[in-house]
Amino acid sequence: MSAPSLEIADLSIAFGHGRARVQAVDRASFSVAPGDAFGIIGESGSGKSTILRAVTGLLDDYEGGVLIDGQMAPRPRARAFFKTVQMVFQDPYGSLHPRRMIRATLMEPLEIYRLDRRDDRIAQVLVDVGLAPEYAYRYPHQLSGGQRQRVAVARALLLEPRILLLDEPTSALDVSVQAGVLNVLNALRRARGLTYVMVSHDLRVIAHMCSRIAVMTQGRIVEEMSVEDLRAQRAQEQYTRTLIAASRAAVTAE
């Protein structure tokens, strides 16, 4: 049996000291099989995005383990790590430099890693995310929010990683635009055999994207379940049942 693509083992992260100390993540553990999509759901401040930042090494002051293909991720992260793991951030407006043409933004990782056929790679990855190659010659302000987030996904794909971390990738977008981005992400995972870890506060998004789900509150994973159990409302924990009820109420209100 192959090792999980990603394993989080008793991960704990705290900020501050003394009375100001906050336990952002408290002994979180889960594993994600190759090609699977794993979701982490919880309210704002539950610790879900903090886990992703620890995986990427943006936060490296943590206890516990982050393992890729059964091997402990080094601290600080080695450059080769980012050819395996990439992250797509929440804000499509803040993740692209406003004064840089899209081509320049996409060219940067190719230059850093000295990859060849750079313009061909850029053209192809834009097509892969549903944009025409000529979008490389536009600026971020000339793109809609959904198009900017597709560019952010394209940038993450350029190094051909096997694991994508998705931090609320559609929460800043209009509801009418969200489905298009999510469908692109689903298609990319199937076509490339990618492994996803997605965090969201929206149960509908997680249910659409993921086969397994961890529920977080106050830094702790309180329940792990399949998407089938989620849809059937077979939750064991009261917090999870409350989340499901709130999501159903939101759908009804719409």
VOPAGU-2260 file (C-alpha; in pm, 1 decimal, decimal comma):
REM VOPAGU-2260
SITE   aa  ch    i         X         Y         Z
SITE  MET   A    0       0,0       0,0       0,0
SITE  SER   A    1     142,6     338,1     -99,9
SITE  ALA   A    2     208,3     613,0     154,0
SITE  PRO   A    3     -38,4     900,9     178,3
SITE  SER   A    4      47,0    1195,9     -43,4
SITE  LEU   A    5       8,5    1418,9     261,6
SITE  GLU   A    6      -4,5    1330,0     629,3
SITE  ILE   A    7     -55,1    1567,9     920,3
SITE  ALA   A    8      52,7    1408,7    1248,6
SITE  ASP   A    9     -36,7    1567,9    1584,5
SITE  LEU   A   10      12,6    1917,6    1445,2
SITE  SER   A   11      -0,6    2194,7    1705,1
SITE  ILE   A   12      49,6    2566,3    1643,1
SITE  ALA   A   13      34,0    2847,2    1897,9
SITE  PHE   A   14      71,1    3222,3    1867,8
SITE  GLY   A   15     184,1    3459,4    2141,0
SITE  HIS   A   16     310,2    3392,7    2492,3
SITE  GLY   A   17     177,2    3385,2    2844,0
SITE  ARG   A   18    -176,2    3513,4    2882,8
SITE  ALA   A   19    -174,5    3626,9    2519,7
SITE  ARG   A   20     -99,8    3273,6    2395,3
SITE  VAL   A   21    -356,8    3136,4    2150,7
SITE  GLN   A   22    -367,3    2768,5    2055,9
SITE  ALA   A   23    -452,1    2802,3    1686,4
SITE  VAL   A   24    -418,9    2429,6    1605,8
SITE  ASP   A   25    -436,8    2158,4    1869,5
SITE  ARG   A   26    -299,3    1813,2    1778,9
SITE  ALA   A   27    -459,3    1790,4    1435,1
SITE  SER   A   28    -407,7    1465,9    1242,7
SITE  PHE   A   29    -530,0    1343,6     904,4
SITE  SER   A   30    -396,0    1183,7     587,4
SITE  VAL   A   31    -480,4    1225,1     220,2
SITE  ALA   A   32    -435,7     944,7     -32,2
SITE  PRO   A   33    -284,9    1014,5    -375,4
SITE  GLY   A   34    -544,3    1165,9    -608,7
SITE  ASP   A   35    -795,8    1226,9    -330,0
SITE  ALA   A   36    -962,5    1556,3    -234,5
SITE  PHE   A   37    -979,1    1625,7     138,2
SITE  GLY   A   38   -1178,8    1912,8     284,5
SITE  ILE   A   39   -1145,3    2099,7     612,3
SITE  ILE   A   40   -1457,9    2284,0     720,9
SITE  GLY   A   41   -1505,0    2523,7    1010,6
SITE  GLU   A   42   -1586,9    2878,2    1108,5
SITE  SER   A   43   -1343,0    3167,0    1069,6
SITE  GLY   A   44   -1062,2    3134,4    1322,7
SITE  SER   A   45   -1101,7    2758,8    1363,9
SITE  GLY   A   46    -744,0    2693,7    1249,5
SITE  LYS   A   47    -807,5    2543,5     908,0
SITE  SER   A   48    -605,6    2796,3     702,8
SITE  THR   A   49    -329,3    2786,4     963,4
SITE  ILE   A   50    -281,5    2416,6     885,1
SITE  LEU   A   51    -227,8    2494,7     516,0
SITE  ARG   A   52      27,2    2763,1     601,8
SITE  ALA   A   53     217,0    2514,9     814,3
SITE  VAL   A   54     219,7    2263,2     528,7
SITE  THR   A   55     369,4    2518,4     288,9
SITE  GLY   A   56     623,5    2635,5     546,9
SITE  LEU   A   57     483,1    2989,0     567,3
SITE  LEU   A   58     449,2    2898,2     934,9
SITE  ASP   A   59     739,6    2681,4    1045,4
SITE  ASP   A   60     708,6    2716,2    1423,1
SITE  TYR   A   61     490,3    2414,0    1488,6
SITE  GLU   A   62     493,2    2087,9    1679,5
SITE  GLY   A   63     413,4    1757,2    1516,4
SITE  GLY   A   64     475,2    1638,9    1165,2
SITE  VAL   A   65     402,5    1729,3     804,3
SITE  LEU   A   66     484,6    1431,9     582,4
SITE  ILE   A   67     489,3    1423,0     202,3
SITE  ASP   A   68     489,3    1072,5      50,9
SITE  GLY   A   69     584,0     935,7     392,0
SITE  GLN   A   70     883,1    1167,3     434,7
SITE  MET   A   71     897,8    1447,7     691,0
SITE  ALA   A   72     894,5    1788,8     520,0
SITE  PRO   A   73    1216,6    1977,2     600,9
SITE  ARG   A   74    1220,7    2303,9     793,9
SITE  PRO   A   75    1266,7    2544,3     632,8
SITE  ARG   A   76    1112,5    2396,6     319,1
SITE  ALA   A   77    1361,2    2306,5      47,7
SITE  ARG   A   78    1312,0    2458,3    -295,8
SITE  ALA   A   79    1227,8    2116,8    -441,5
SITE  PHE   A   80     929,8    2096,8    -202,9
SITE  PHE   A   81     742,9    2355,6    -408,4
SITE  LYS   A   82     762,8    2141,5    -720,1
SITE  THR   A   83     546,9    1893,9    -526,1
SITE  VAL   A   84     321,2    2123,0    -320,6
SITE  GLN   A   85     162,3    2451,6    -428,2
SITE  MET   A   86    -105,8    2669,7    -271,8
SITE  VAL   A   87    -389,5    2877,5    -415,8
SITE  PHE   A   88    -483,6    3163,2    -186,3
SITE  GLN   A   89    -823,1    3308,1    -108,5
SITE  ASP   A   90    -795,4    3656,5    -254,5
SITE  PRO   A   91    -766,1    3674,3    -636,0
SITE  TYR   A   92    -728,8    4052,4    -609,2
SITE  GLY   A   93    -435,2    4048,2    -369,9
SITE  SER   A   94    -245,0    3749,6    -509,2
SITE  LEU   A   95    -152,0    3911,1    -843,4
SITE  HIS   A   96      76,5    4212,6    -877,4
SITE  PRO   A   97    -143,1    4492,9   -1015,6
SITE  ARG   A   98     134,9    4643,4   -1231,7
SITE  ARG   A   99     266,8    4321,4   -1380,5
SITE  MET   A  100     130,5    4166,6   -1695,0
SITE  ILE   A  101      -4,2    3814,8   -1641,0
SITE  ARG   A  102     278,5    3675,9   -1854,0
SITE  ALA   A  103     537,9    3826,5   -1618,3
SITE  THR   A  104     362,3    3679,0   -1315,5
SITE  LEU   A  105     350,2    3333,5   -1473,2
SITE  MET   A  106     704,2    3358,7   -1604,9
SITE  GLU   A  107     855,0    3407,4   -1258,4
SITE  PRO   A  108     836,6    3045,7   -1129,2
SITE  LEU   A  109     956,9    2914,3   -1465,2
SITE  GLU   A  110    1264,4    3136,8   -1445,1
SITE  ILE   A  111    1334,3    3050,9   -1081,7
SITE  TYR   A  112    1326,3    2679,0   -1158,3
SITE  ARG   A  113    1496,4    2721,9   -1499,6
SITE  LEU   A  114    1229,4    2540,6   -1696,0
SITE  ASP   A  115    1234,5    2545,7   -2073,8
SITE  ARG   A  116     960,5    2625,7   -2331,3
SITE  ARG   A  117     832,2    2899,3   -2103,9
SITE  ASP   A  118     586,9    3068,9   -2336,9
SITE  ASP   A  119     450,6    2732,6   -2448,1
SITE  ARG   A  120     401,1    2630,8   -2086,1
SITE  ILE   A  121     222,3    2957,3   -2008,8
SITE  ALA   A  122      -7,9    2925,8   -2310,4
SITE  GLN   A  123     -94,5    2565,1   -2224,1
SITE  VAL   A  124    -163,4    2625,7   -1855,9
SITE  LEU   A  125    -393,3    2916,3   -1939,7
SITE  VAL   A  126    -590,4    2690,1   -2171,1
SITE  ASP   A  127    -599,6    2425,9   -1897,2
SITE  VAL   A  128    -774,4    2669,3   -1660,0
SITE  GLY   A  129   -1017,9    2785,5   -1925,1
SITE  LEU   A  130    -849,4    3103,8   -2047,1
SITE  ALA   A  131    -724,5    3186,9   -2395,5
SITE  PRO   A  132    -344,4    3222,3   -2435,2
SITE  GLU   A  133    -378,0    3595,1   -2510,0
SITE  TYR   A  134    -477,2    3653,2   -2146,5
SITE  ALA   A  135    -102,9    3639,7   -2079,0
SITE  TYR   A  136     -81,6    3991,0   -2222,6
SITE  ARG   A  137    -340,0    4148,2   -1993,4
SITE  TYR   A  138    -308,6    4312,8   -1653,8
SITE  PRO   A  139    -501,1    4197,6   -1344,2
SITE  HIS   A  140    -737,4    4497,9   -1357,0
SITE  GLN   A  141    -848,0    4384,2   -1703,1
SITE  LEU   A  142    -969,8    4049,6   -1564,7
SITE  SER   A  143   -1278,7    3958,7   -1366,0
SITE  GLY   A  144   -1244,5    3803,4   -1020,2
SITE  GLY   A  145   -1305,8    3455,7   -1158,4
SITE  GLN   A  146   -1045,3    3505,9   -1431,5
SITE  ARG   A  147    -789,9    3627,6   -1177,4
SITE  GLN   A  148    -844,7    3320,1    -965,0
SITE  ARG   A  149    -799,6    3101,3   -1272,1
SITE  VAL   A  150    -466,2    3277,0   -1328,5
SITE  ALA   A  151    -374,8    3203,7    -965,1
SITE  VAL   A  152    -454,5    2836,0   -1025,4
SITE  ALA   A  153    -247,8    2843,9   -1346,5
SITE  ARG   A  154      49,4    2987,3   -1157,9
SITE  ALA   A  155      25,1    2708,4    -900,2
SITE  LEU   A  156      19,0    2446,2   -1177,8
SITE  LEU   A  157     323,2    2570,1   -1371,0
SITE  LEU   A  158     571,7    2367,1   -1166,5
SITE  GLU   A  159     354,6    2057,1   -1219,3
SITE  PRO   A  160     294,7    1986,1    -848,2
SITE  ARG   A  161     113,4    1674,5    -727,9
SITE  ILE   A  162     -51,9    1839,8    -427,4
SITE  LEU   A  163    -259,4    2158,7    -434,6
SITE  LEU   A  164    -363,0    2338,3    -116,5
SITE  LEU   A  165    -677,1    2544,4    -173,3
SITE  ASP   A  166    -745,1    2815,6      83,7
SITE  GLU   A  167   -1108,5    2924,7      35,4
SITE  PRO   A  168   -1040,1    2956,4    -340,8
SITE  THR   A  169   -1387,9    3083,6    -431,5
SITE  SER   A  170   -1504,4    3267,9    -119,1
SITE  ALA   A  171   -1410,7    3609,9    -261,5
SITE  LEU   A  172   -1605,9    3543,9    -581,9
SITE  ASP   A  173   -1969,8    3598,7    -671,0
SITE  VAL   A  174   -2182,4    3287,1    -634,6
SITE  SER   A  175   -2247,4    3288,4   -1009,9
SITE  VAL   A  176   -1870,8    3265,9   -1074,6
SITE  GLN   A  177   -1780,8    3011,4    -805,9
SITE  ALA   A  178   -1915,0    2705,8    -987,2
SITE  GLY   A  179   -1699,1    2770,6   -1294,6
SITE  VAL   A  180   -1378,0    2784,9   -1090,0
SITE  LEU   A  181   -1472,9    2477,5    -887,2
SITE  ASN   A  182   -1552,2    2281,1   -1204,2
SITE  VAL   A  183   -1211,3    2375,2   -1348,5
SITE  LEU   A  184   -1043,3    2252,6   -1028,5
SITE  ASN   A  185   -1235,7    1924,0   -1040,5
SITE  ALA   A  186   -1143,2    1870,4   -1404,9
SITE  LEU   A  187    -776,5    1943,6   -1336,6
SITE  ARG   A  188    -765,4    1696,2   -1049,5
SITE  ARG   A  189    -906,6    1420,3   -1267,8
SITE  ALA   A  190    -684,6    1501,7   -1567,3
SITE  ARG   A  191    -360,6    1538,1   -1371,0
SITE  GLY   A  192    -420,2    1297,6   -1083,6
SITE  LEU   A  193    -375,1    1580,4    -835,0
SITE  THR   A  194    -423,1    1557,4    -459,9
SITE  TYR   A  195    -622,3    1841,7    -304,1
SITE  VAL   A  196    -659,6    1976,8      46,5
SITE  MET   A  197    -928,2    2245,4      51,5
SITE  VAL   A  198   -1039,0    2460,5     341,2
SITE  SER   A  199   -1371,5    2640,4     342,2
SITE  HIS   A  200   -1648,8    2764,7     567,0
SITE  ASP   A  201   -1902,7    2663,6     299,1
SITE  LEU   A  202   -2030,7    2306,6     327,4
SITE  ARG   A  203   -2173,9    2315,2     -24,3
SITE  VAL   A  204   -1833,3    2391,4    -173,6
SITE  ILE   A  205   -1663,6    2118,4      28,5
SITE  ALA   A  206   -1934,1    1864,4     -62,3
SITE  HIS   A  207   -1894,5    1948,9    -432,5
SITE  MET   A  208   -1515,5    1909,3    -428,2
SITE  CYS   A  209   -1414,9    1656,1    -163,6
SITE  SER   A  210   -1468,1    1290,0     -81,7
SITE  ARG   A  211   -1357,8    1315,9     282,1
SITE  ILE   A  212   -1404,3    1599,8     528,5
SITE  ALA   A  213   -1257,7    1707,9     862,3
SITE  VAL   A  214   -1461,0    1939,3    1083,4
SITE  MET   A  215   -1264,4    2193,5    1289,0
SITE  THR   A  216   -1355,1    2422,6    1575,3
SITE  GLN   A  217   -1130,9    2611,2    1816,5
SITE  GLY   A  218    -818,0    2457,9    1669,2
SITE  ARG   A  219    -929,0    2096,1    1698,3
SITE  ILE   A  220   -1052,9    1844,9    1444,5
SITE  VAL   A  221   -1367,0    1716,2    1613,0
SITE  GLU   A  222   -1490,6    1482,5    1342,3
SITE  GLU   A  223   -1385,1    1323,6    1014,9
SITE  MET   A  224   -1647,7    1191,3     775,8
SITE  SER   A  225   -1716,5    1095,7     416,1
SITE  VAL   A  226   -1908,2    1328,0     185,2
SITE  GLU   A  227   -2181,1    1060,9     173,4
SITE  ASP   A  228   -2219,4    1085,0     551,3
SITE  LEU   A  229   -2227,1    1462,5     524,3
SITE  ARG   A  230   -2504,0    1457,8     263,2
SITE  ALA   A  231   -2700,7    1206,5     467,4
SITE  GLN   A  232   -2647,8    1421,3     780,0
SITE  ARG   A  233   -2486,9    1130,5     966,3
SITE  ALA   A  234   -2282,2    1351,7    1196,6
SITE  GLN   A  235   -2158,7    1226,4    1533,2
SITE  GLU   A  236   -2070,7    1562,3    1691,1
SITE  GLN   A  237   -2314,8    1834,7    1789,8
SITE  TYR   A  238   -2090,7    2101,3    1635,8
SITE  THR   A  239   -2107,6    1923,7    1299,2
SITE  ARG   A  240   -2484,9    1892,4    1321,6
SITE  THR   A  241   -2505,8    2266,0    1393,7
SITE  LEU   A  242   -2289,8    2342,6    1088,1
SITE  ILE   A  243   -2508,9    2127,1     865,5
SITE  ALA   A  244   -2825,9    2291,3     997,9
SITE  ALA   A  245   -2681,8    2640,1     941,3
SITE  SER   A  246   -2583,0    2548,4     584,3
SITE  ARG   A  247   -2930,4    2414,0     507,4
SITE  ALA   A  248   -3083,2    2732,4     650,0
SITE  ALA   A  249   -2858,2    2944,8     426,6
SITE  VAL   A  250   -2964,0    2749,4     117,2
SITE  THR   A  251   -3329,8    2788,4     209,6
SITE  ALA   A  252   -3284,3    3162,3     267,2
SITE  GLU   A  253   -3136,7    3202,1     -80,5
